[in-house]
Amino acid sequence: MSDNPYAPPKALVDDPVLAQPTMARPKQVMTAIWLAAIGYGLGLIVIILNWDYYSRLQSLGAFIVGQLFSLILLFWIYYKIYVGRNWTRIVLLAFSILGGLMILNRAVMDLLVAAPTIAKVQTFVGLGLNAAILWLLFFSPARHWFRRHSGAPAP
C-alpha cells in the first residue's frame, strides 16, 4: 500500500456476471404465429378460388406486388414477435385496429357486399383469427415473453 492518500486502490474489484435464466418462448407465441400463417394461407386460397372476382379489382402485377409486400411485412413483424420485441406486438395491434376500422369504410363495405360468399366468410374468419392472435399476445401468459428482464440483454 502506498503512503499517498490519493492513490487508487490496488485491489481488484469485479462484479461477477450472474447468468440470467433464459425464459422459454411460450407456446402461445408459437400458436399466434401459426394462426397468422394459417390466416394468410386461407386468404390466398380464397383469392385463387375467386380469381375472376379479384382480377376485376386489380391487375395481376398489382396483386403480386401487394402480396409480396404484405408477406415480407408480416414475416418481419412475426419474426420480431417470435424473438420477444414488445414494440412489434403494439404495431400489430395498431395495424389490426386500422384494418378493423377499414371495414367500417363505406367503399370497403360496398366491396364486401359485392364479394363472393366465401370471401365474406374468410373476412370474418380472418378478423376472428386476428382477435385470437391479439388475445394470445396481450392477455395470455405469453405477455410475459415481451417484458425485458433487468440485466438481461434484449433478444
C-alpha positions as CSV (number, residue, x, y, z in Angstrom):
1,M,0.0,0.0,0.0
2,S,1.2,3.4,-0.9
3,D,1.5,6.3,1.6
4,N,-0.2,8.6,-0.9
5,P,-3.8,9.1,0.2
6,Y,-4.8,10.0,-3.4
7,A,-3.5,6.8,-5.0
8,P,-6.2,4.5,-6.3
9,P,-6.7,1.2,-4.5
10,K,-4.7,-1.8,-5.8
11,A,-7.4,-4.4,-5.1
12,L,-9.2,-6.0,-7.9
13,V,-12.8,-5.1,-7.8
14,D,-15.0,-7.1,-10.1
15,D,-18.7,-7.7,-10.0
16,P,-19.3,-11.3,-11.2
17,V,-21.8,-11.6,-14.0
18,L,-24.6,-13.8,-12.9
19,A,-26.1,-15.9,-15.6
20,Q,-29.7,-14.9,-16.2
21,P,-32.1,-17.7,-16.6
22,T,-33.3,-17.7,-20.1
23,M,-37.1,-17.6,-20.4
24,A,-38.5,-20.3,-22.7
25,R,-40.7,-19.0,-25.5
26,P,-44.3,-19.5,-24.5
27,K,-46.4,-21.8,-26.6
28,Q,-49.0,-19.1,-27.0
29,V,-46.4,-17.1,-29.1
30,M,-45.9,-20.0,-31.4
31,T,-49.7,-20.5,-31.6
32,A,-50.2,-16.9,-32.6
33,I,-47.6,-17.2,-35.3
34,W,-49.2,-20.4,-36.7
35,L,-52.6,-18.7,-36.6
36,A,-51.2,-15.8,-38.6
37,A,-49.7,-18.2,-41.2
38,I,-53.0,-20.1,-41.4
39,G,-55.0,-16.9,-41.9
40,Y,-52.6,-15.7,-44.6
41,G,-52.8,-19.1,-46.4
42,L,-56.6,-19.2,-46.2
43,G,-56.7,-15.7,-47.7
44,L,-54.5,-16.8,-50.6
45,I,-56.7,-19.9,-51.2
46,V,-59.8,-17.7,-51.2
47,I,-58.2,-15.4,-53.7
48,I,-57.2,-18.3,-56.0
49,L,-60.7,-19.8,-55.8
50,N,-62.4,-16.5,-56.7
51,W,-59.7,-15.1,-59.0
52,D,-62.4,-13.9,-61.5
53,Y,-63.8,-11.6,-58.9
54,Y,-60.4,-10.4,-57.6
55,S,-58.9,-9.9,-61.0
56,R,-61.6,-7.3,-61.7
57,L,-60.4,-5.3,-58.6
58,Q,-56.7,-5.2,-59.5
59,S,-54.2,-6.3,-62.1
60,L,-52.0,-9.3,-61.7
61,G,-48.9,-7.2,-61.3
62,A,-50.5,-5.1,-58.5
63,F,-51.7,-8.3,-56.8
64,I,-48.2,-9.8,-56.9
65,V,-46.5,-6.7,-55.6
66,G,-49.2,-6.2,-52.9
67,Q,-48.9,-9.8,-51.7
68,L,-45.1,-9.8,-51.7
69,F,-45.1,-6.6,-49.7
70,S,-47.6,-7.8,-47.2
71,L,-45.9,-11.2,-46.9
72,I,-42.5,-9.6,-46.2
73,L,-44.0,-7.1,-43.7
74,L,-45.9,-9.8,-41.9
75,F,-42.9,-12.2,-41.8
76,W,-40.8,-9.4,-40.3
77,I,-43.4,-8.5,-37.7
78,Y,-44.0,-12.0,-36.6
79,Y,-40.2,-12.7,-36.5
80,K,-39.9,-9.8,-34.1
81,I,-42.7,-11.1,-32.1
82,Y,-41.0,-14.5,-32.1
83,V,-37.9,-13.0,-30.6
84,G,-39.9,-11.0,-28.0
85,R,-39.9,-7.4,-29.2
86,N,-42.7,-5.7,-27.4
87,W,-43.0,-2.8,-29.8
88,T,-43.9,-5.2,-32.6
89,R,-47.0,-6.5,-30.9
90,I,-48.0,-2.9,-30.4
91,V,-47.5,-2.3,-34.1
92,L,-49.6,-5.4,-34.8
93,L,-52.3,-4.0,-32.5
94,A,-52.3,-0.7,-34.4
95,F,-52.5,-2.4,-37.8
96,S,-55.3,-4.6,-36.5
97,I,-57.3,-1.6,-35.3
98,L,-56.8,0.2,-38.6
99,G,-57.8,-2.9,-40.5
100,G,-60.9,-3.2,-38.4
101,L,-61.8,0.4,-39.0
102,M,-61.3,0.0,-42.7
103,I,-64.2,-2.5,-42.8
104,L,-66.4,0.3,-41.5
105,N,-65.5,2.4,-44.5
106,R,-68.4,2.7,-47.0
107,A,-66.3,1.8,-50.0
108,V,-64.8,-1.3,-48.4
109,M,-68.3,-2.2,-47.2
110,D,-69.6,-2.0,-50.7
111,L,-66.8,-4.2,-52.0
112,L,-67.5,-6.7,-49.2
113,V,-71.2,-6.8,-50.1
114,A,-70.4,-7.5,-53.7
115,A,-67.8,-10.2,-52.8
116,P,-68.5,-13.9,-53.2
117,T,-69.8,-15.6,-50.1
118,I,-66.5,-17.4,-49.4
119,A,-64.6,-14.1,-49.4
120,K,-67.1,-12.7,-46.9
121,V,-66.7,-15.7,-44.7
122,Q,-62.9,-15.5,-45.0
123,T,-63.0,-11.8,-44.0
124,F,-64.8,-12.6,-40.7
125,V,-62.7,-15.7,-40.1
126,G,-59.6,-13.5,-40.6
127,L,-61.0,-11.0,-38.1
128,G,-61.6,-13.8,-35.6
129,L,-58.1,-15.2,-36.1
130,N,-56.7,-11.7,-35.6
131,A,-58.6,-11.2,-32.4
132,A,-57.3,-14.6,-31.2
133,I,-53.7,-13.6,-32.1
134,L,-54.0,-10.4,-30.2
135,W,-55.5,-12.1,-27.2
136,L,-52.7,-14.7,-27.2
137,L,-50.1,-11.9,-27.4
138,F,-51.6,-9.4,-24.9
139,F,-53.7,-11.3,-22.4
140,S,-52.4,-14.9,-22.2
141,P,-49.2,-15.9,-20.2
142,A,-47.3,-15.0,-23.4
143,R,-47.4,-11.3,-22.4
144,H,-44.5,-12.0,-20.0
145,W,-42.4,-13.0,-23.0
146,F,-42.3,-9.4,-24.1
147,R,-41.0,-8.0,-20.8
148,R,-37.4,-7.1,-20.7
149,H,-35.8,-8.5,-17.5
150,S,-33.3,-6.4,-15.7
151,G,-29.7,-7.3,-16.6
152,A,-30.8,-9.5,-19.5
153,P,-29.9,-8.4,-23.0
154,A,-32.6,-7.7,-25.4
155,P,-33.3,-10.7,-27.7
